[in-house]
Every structure is written in C-alpha cells, then in structure tokens.
Amino acid sequence: MIMPSAESLSSRHLIGIEGLSPAEIGLLLDLSDRYVDFNRSANKKGDALRGRTIINVFFENSTRTRTSFELAGKRLGADVINISPEVSSVRKGETLLDTALTLDAMHADLLVVRHPESGAVGLISQKVRCSVVNGGDGAHEHPTQALLDALAIRRRKGKLSGLIVAICGDILHSRVARSNMILLRTMGAEVRLVAPRTLLPAEVERYGVTVHSNLSEGLKDADIVMMLRLQQERMRGSFVPSTTEYFRFFGLDSQKLAMAKPDALIMHPGPMNRGVEIDSDVADDINRSLIQEQVEMGVAVRMACLDLLTRDLTGNEGPAE
C-alpha cells in the first residue's frame, strides 16, 4: 500500500488513532523508525526539545507508558515532570480541569495524561493552550500503544497491509484493542477479535472486524496473535467463571498457537497475567514473541509523538540521519 506523503499532524493533540489519516500514521511510524536507531546508539541524548517542558499526569498506575514517556522526553532534551494524584491537589478536592489549567498556566508545552474515565483527556485538550497526548483514557483509546504495536509488526513483517491480526481476550474493557482495531484496519490489515461474548462490546462488527468465540478458530492462519489482559479492576460482576476456566478456553498455549501460521508472532501490551491469558513458554519464545520489542518500540514512538506535536514550537526536524 503506497501512502500519500505527510509532513506534520493535522492536530496539535494526539487523543486517539480515530481521525488520523494513513499518511499521518505512516509519518509517525517512519519517524519512530529513526528514533529506534537513535535509541540503539551509544549517545542517546538529543536536544530537539531543549527548553521545552513536558508534564506526565497519570491518574492510573503505569510502568511502561509512564516510564517510556519520561525517557522519550529526556532523550529529546526536554524538562520532564511527573505528577501523581496521590501527592497533588486532587487529594484536596481539586477538579481534573483545574489541575490541567494550573499546569497550563505554568507554560507547560505538552501534557501527557492517563485517566480512568473515557473522554477525560479529550476534554482537557479542549481547555488548555498546550498540546495534549492521551496516555490511555478509560476503555476509549491508547493511541501510542497502537502505534508501537504497529511499528513492532512492521519492522518484523515489513508491512501492515494484508496481514491477519487476531486480537484475543478482554476486548470489552481494552482501550488497546480499540486503538489497534482502528489503526490496523486503516492501514489495510484484516482484524479478528476472539473473546467470550461477555467480553465483547455491543455492535463491535461496525469497526470492520470479524468476531470469533473459539480461540483455535480465530487463530487459524493468523500472522499476528495479540493477547490482552483480563482487566478485572474494571469489571463489575462476573464476566468469566474463573481464571482457570478462562485459560482453558481462551489462554494462549503452544497447542492453540499451532492453528496460526508457522511464522506467526505473539504480542501482549502488558502487564501479563501468566497462566491466565498466556502461557509462559509462549510469552518467552525468543523466536516468536514480540513482547520485549513492543516495550523498546514504545520509547521510539513516544519520542516521535513528542517531536511532531512540538515541532511548530521548536522548529526541529527530528533525529539526524
């Protein structure tokens, strides 16, 4: 698939994959590729965002996303500040918008926000002058996760168009699944969802995906197998009989993986619940698992996002060739 050229994003915010054109996704992935090489070099310190201030505001726990955004900002030379609600004025009753407006008044250049409520990050972006990146909002979207997943796939498979990607597990509560569905379909991949009916959103077929309730059938001839965590912290009520029963039918092991193509790759956004949605032997397969590569790609993708969203301010042109 030949994508039209693009030089910048159409928005100063990155709230979701929805609304991004194929050209914009391609631009982000191409720039991320360059930052992968930069991060593998001996000198990982640049100055593209020197003098700029990035504030990470995470209202939910995070290891990979928060750490990689912090690394991304620092490797670009920005001043990076992390704020946790536990030690902020939110504990005193300050509203989400007042917190964001306070940080905006301090002339932050970009806010990275994670919040448990869908739409919260988009609301902030409408009220502040600085750029805003969605680090995950409720079950809505997690755009940088989908971008890093796409980058990991493209680097190993050489393309996205025409691939069969099976996304398996707790689709209902997963912002990762939603962002990946949109991105992969936009870039020409075939997307299958595999989950018990209790863990599927209503009318999910409107995204142009096919739905399977049997893991072995859903994995047949798949190029990519993307497993998702059971998000029990978001569940109100009983969605599965037990984790043991769930693994029996929907957990990925070598026997079920055999239904996919022989060179199929395994993915998981983390954190993993080993023995619940994925078997350790499969997760740690050095030839087929992309899980650690996903983590590596996360820093590069977030560098590309910070770069492009602040480029009008800095005039920088990304990493040197």
Rosetta blueprint (number, residue, H / E / L):
1 M L
2 I L
3 M L
4 P L
5 S L
6 A L
7 E L
8 S L
9 L L
10 S L
11 S L
12 R L
13 H L
14 L E
15 I L
16 G L
17 I L
18 E L
19 G L
20 L L
21 S L
22 P H
23 A H
24 E H
25 I H
26 G H
27 L H
28 L H
29 L H
30 D H
31 L H
32 S H
33 D H
34 R H
35 Y H
36 V H
37 D H
38 F H
39 N H
40 R L
41 S L
42 A L
43 N L
44 K L
45 K L
46 G L
47 D L
48 A L
49 L L
50 R L
51 G L
52 R L
53 T E
54 I E
55 I E
56 N E
57 V E
58 F E
59 F L
60 E L
61 N L
62 S L
63 T L
64 R H
65 T H
66 R H
67 T H
68 S H
69 F H
70 E H
71 L H
72 A H
73 G H
74 K H
75 R H
76 L L
77 G L
78 A L
79 D E
80 V E
81 I E
82 N E
83 I E
84 S L
85 P H
86 E H
87 V H
88 S L
89 S H
90 V H
91 R H
92 K H
93 G L
94 E L
95 T L
96 L H
97 L H
98 D H
99 T H
100 A H
101 L H
102 T H
103 L H
104 D H
105 A H
106 M L
107 H L
108 A L
109 D L
110 L E
111 L E
112 V E
113 V E
114 R E
115 H E
116 P L
117 E L
118 S L
119 G L
120 A H
121 V H
122 G H
123 L H
124 I H
125 S H
126 Q H
127 K H
128 V L
129 R L
130 C L
131 S E
132 V E
133 V E
134 N E
135 G E
136 G E
137 D E
138 G L
139 A L
140 H L
141 E E
142 H L
143 P H
144 T H
145 Q H
146 A H
147 L H
148 L H
149 D H
150 A H
151 L H
152 A H
153 I H
154 R H
155 R H
156 R H
157 K H
158 G L
159 K L
160 L L
161 S L
162 G L
163 L L
164 I E
165 V E
166 A E
167 I E
168 C E
169 G L
170 D L
171 I L
172 L L
173 H L
174 S L
175 R H
176 V H
177 A H
178 R H
179 S H
180 N H
181 M H
182 I H
183 L H
184 L H
185 R H
186 T H
187 M L
188 G L
189 A L
190 E E
191 V E
192 R E
193 L E
194 V E
195 A L
196 P L
197 R H
198 T H
199 L H
200 L L
201 P L
202 A L
203 E L
204 V H
205 E H
206 R H
207 Y H
208 G L
209 V L
210 T E
211 V E
212 H E
213 S L
214 N L
215 L H
216 S H
217 E H
218 G H
219 L L
220 K L
221 D L
222 A L
223 D L
224 I E
225 V E
226 M E
227 M E
228 L L
229 R L
230 L L
231 Q L
232 Q H
233 E H
234 R H
235 M L
236 R L
237 G L
238 S L
239 F L
240 V L
241 P L
242 S L
243 T H
244 T H
245 E H
246 Y H
247 F H
248 R H
249 F H
250 F H
251 G L
252 L E
253 D L
254 S H
255 Q H
256 K H
257 L H
258 A L
259 M L
260 A L
261 K L
262 P L
263 D L
264 A L
265 L E
266 I E
267 M E
268 H L
269 P L
270 G L
271 P L
272 M L
273 N L
274 R E
275 G L
276 V L
277 E L
278 I E
279 D L
280 S H
281 D H
282 V H
283 A H
284 D L
285 D L
286 I L
287 N L
288 R L
289 S E
290 L L
291 I H
292 Q H
293 E H
294 Q H
295 V H
296 E H
297 M H
298 G H
299 V H
300 A H
301 V H
302 R H
303 M H
304 A H
305 C H
306 L H
307 D H
308 L H
309 L H
310 T H
311 R H
312 D H
313 L H
314 T H
315 G L
316 N L
317 E L
318 G L
319 P L
320 A L
321 E L
